[in-house]
Amino acid sequence: MAAELLEFSERETLFVEVILPLSLAKNYLYRVPFDLNSEVAIGKRVVVQFGKNKIYTALIKTISQTAPRLYQAKYIIDVVDEQPVITTLQLQLWDWMTGYYLCNEGDVMSAALPTGLKLASETIIVLKEEALQEKVLTEKERILMDALNHQKRLTIADVSALLGQKTVYPIINTLLEKALVYVAEEVVEKYRPLLKSFVALNAFYREEENLKQLFTILERAPKQLNALLTFIKLSRQQNLVSKSQLLEESDCGQAAFKTLLDKEIFTVEKRPVSRLKDNDEDFVLNFELSAAQQQALTGIEMEFERKDVVLLHGITASGKTQIYIKLIEKAIEQGGQVLFLLPEIALTTQIVQRIQRYFGDAIGVYHSKFNNNERVEIWNKVLNGKYRVVLGARSAVFLPFKELKLIVVDEEHESSYKQQEPSPRYQARDVAVYMAHLHQAKTVLGSATPSIESYYNAISQKYGLVTLNERFGGVELPLHEVVSISEETKKKKMVSYFSGKLIEGISLALEQKEQVILFQNRRGYATILICATCGYAPKCVNCDVSLTYHKTSGKLHCHYCGYHQSSINICPACGSVHIEQKGFGTERVEEELSLVFPDAKIARLDVDSTRTRNGLQQLISDFQEKKTDILIGTQMVAKGLDFDNVTLIGVINADTLLNYPDFRAFERSYQLLAQVAGRAGRRDKQGKVIIQAYDDSHRIIRQVMENQYLEMYKDELAERLQFHYPPFTRLIFVNIKHKDQDLLNMAAQRFATILRAQLGPRVLGPEQPMVARIRNYYIKQVIIKTDKDTSVQKVKSVLKNTILDFQSEKEYRSVNIQVDVDPY
């Protein structure tokens, strides 16, 4: 009877709904071959054909016996995994993201899975067995045919390397036309385990008598003997001895080691090893919380009894990290996993070191600077429950947790949690809150300057609220001083970009062997080059922006598309040599400061100086070890870094923040200035903050100086209520793009008209955004503003249907429409 049931289940016709890593409006159904019925499972990867020739790896979302009605289902080619690579809870999260952020499930899959788990469809050139070789061939075709006669199959990359040129498709095409080769699609697994060579002693010499004879034989070869003795010593201490460790500790050299291999005394075996550090130390916690910290911890635990999300509003240097560590410890004791989110990789370097002191190297770190293979290993360790704590930037919300008990979102106000490009344009903080809800876990949002939305949710009783108002160790808040740039200029006290007060403060700090951080929120050397005669300014050929001059490269760069060109000394418009540099960035500040303080060691912390994986770590460790006196940086210096010897913070020009045309400009300015100021005097000595500005009486500057977050929050809330901005309304930006400006204008007007007919005055625009062309695409923006009483789901449904109907119109099919929900 059981055998009959088994046979029946094997003969069932199954269909799987799969998610392809493509931006498709709907998922496709594929038929399962009978012999694969027992292997398919939700969350496993399958190889499928999509289109005429392309092969992709797709993820199984559902399994049913219902065939598609509108098309004939293709068969899946193979099942890749023995076990699912994602969990059902992850699929629920993807579903929610697809609906909330109005994106396609394939977009979420592409963002979520490490590249190493996405199989690459790679074009393979194969020699035809019946190919007639007497056909007339060009030199390059002959080279390619000779290679195929030896290898039978080559990838596009192989052909490119063989011919020494990037464009190889025309040559391949002529060989296809001459019927000498054919093209195949081969699925290639991108993840390859890291293999390491391990040494073993030949079994013959493991017997004591034979080993004694070997020692006698090797007496005349001291290096070989030393290698053998070292191997014996190491093999008593550990199970496996790596070749690199043996060579290093015995110092025998490659030649002696090769001789031992040739004599078959040693054998070498390659084994897969982890690319990640492993340390099975027990967790050790050896610090005591202050009374204020203990009170905050108790407060969070009490709030957790009533609320799933708690906002921890703790001033800078109040010791929030230590509270997180205690919460993490408790979650781990309960057998759970913890996700610790940080706004970007810039922060992970220092905070990882700090948390590893308590939790050992077994803590997982996940961010984009890891290579594909490392990301796959971390993914698998989270899936298998080997990692109990994972620290990561926003993409860590996609990891396959099974026992998640706690999510900590540090510096929750940071704009880096928002994904801008490509889709899905998600806000990791909000995704984390929903993810915790799915796992029935708790969430802590921590910040010294919470976002208006989060604080509003806490005040409205949606979240719990815990406040920590004193710095750890009784350290005083820094003294603030604001300096008027216009007044200093009148009094001729400005030296380059530095006021007399700032130079005096830097000199005093350097005399006392203390460190200084200077903040300028623009990278590069000069913001713009301009001809003093005719007013010409070099612009990007692809975008509607001026190019920024970078002295280190000697080129003009576009910060939007990456275009760069040589700098100009002569105006191409009028021939004048009077080219002036306007505005200044971190490079210029660094150069000018080195003229004022030639003996000081100065470093720069911005995107340009931290492009390499270890560049940032090196900069931070040099500053921590006091090898650097002055650190100049963009907003990266504001993000949670902790240096005990910094006593002075200088803000070069606060006006650039305050005058930005955005409804969040004042909130962001307060957050950035308060966070930068919070880097000063974090240990024994009170720090000082000097803010330079033209508008020195601005309310935000005063509120930063007086540490008045609540006052800023109330002022901003009143303005947003008056002008209908979040948190009292919801915003959706619709960006419409096309390379033809006239077609774009028509399309944007038509789209806004259709949308306005259904949503009325909630639809604003179309208008040009601040930068109206990026990468040769012209842009128009339509804004949807809905109040709290309106059903956001209905608005999104209308928007989604409008986009589908609009793009089905023939003349507008080529128009690109991007939706950004909660664009802040």
Secondary structure, DSSP 8 states (H G I E B T S, - for coil): -HHHHHHHHHTS-EEEEEE-SS--SS-EEEEE-GGGTTT--TT-EEEEEETTTEEEEEEEEEEES---SSS---B--EE--SS-SS-HHHHHHHHHHHHHTT--HHHHHHHHS-GGGS-EEEEEEEE-TT--TTS---HHHHHHHHHHHHHSEEEHHHHHHHHT-S--HHHHHHHHHTTSEEEEEEEE-----EEEEEEEE-GGGGSHHHHHHHHHHGGG-HHHHHHHHHHHHHHHH-S-EEHHHHHHHH--HHHHHHHHHHTTSEEEEEEEE-SS--------------HHHHHHHHHHHHHHHH-SEEEEEE-TTS-HHHHHHHHHHHHHHTT-EEEEE-SSHHHHHHHHHHHHHHH-TTSEEE-TTS-HHHHHHHHHHHHTT--SEEEESGGGGGS--SSEEEEEEETTT-GGGB--SSS---BHHHHHHHHHHHHT-EEEEEESS--HHHHHHHHTTSSEEEEE-S-GGG----EEEEEEHHHHHHTT--BTTB-HHHHHHHHHHHHTT-EEEEE-S--SSBSEEEETTT----B-SSSSSB-EEETTTTEEE-TTT--EEE--SS-TTT----EEEES--HHHHHHHHHHHSTTS-EEEESTGGG-STTHHHHHHHHHHTT--SEEEESGGGGSS---TTEEEEEES-SHHHHT-SSTTHHHHHHHHHHHHHTTS--SSS--EEEEEESSTT-HHHHHHHTT-HHHHHHHHHHHHHHHT-TTSEEEEEEEEEES-HHHHHHHHHHHHHHHHHHHGGGEEEEE--SS-EETTEEEEEEEEEEETTS-HHHHHHHHHHHHHHHHHSGGGTT-EEEEEES--
